[in-house]
């Protein structure tokens, strides 16, 4: 499998995992929420996911005016991000350790 095929497969797998979770909550809320009542909505300008050592590994924010999801490597470098372009269309970028794009869509 080529690198492009692998990255495409990884991106699609992540996307469909997210969509599956979304569908589970929307189509079968009683299965997801066994107590029968929904939890409160959590709102923030930024959500940060840290590893067991406290290093930031992912960040969901609205820092640049549009929603963006960053994924960081162990050296704290942004290696992938999902956002919306200026037309409001999805945009995904993967970069190497030297910030050179290795794959992007569209």
PyMOL commands that set and color helices and strands:
alter all, ss='L'
color gray80, all
select helices_A, chain A and resi 3-27+29-32
alter helices_A, ss='H'
color red, helices_A
select strands_A, chain A and resi 46-50+56-61+68-72+78-84+90-95+101-105
alter strands_A, ss='S'
color yellow, strands_A
deselect
rebuild
show_as cartoon
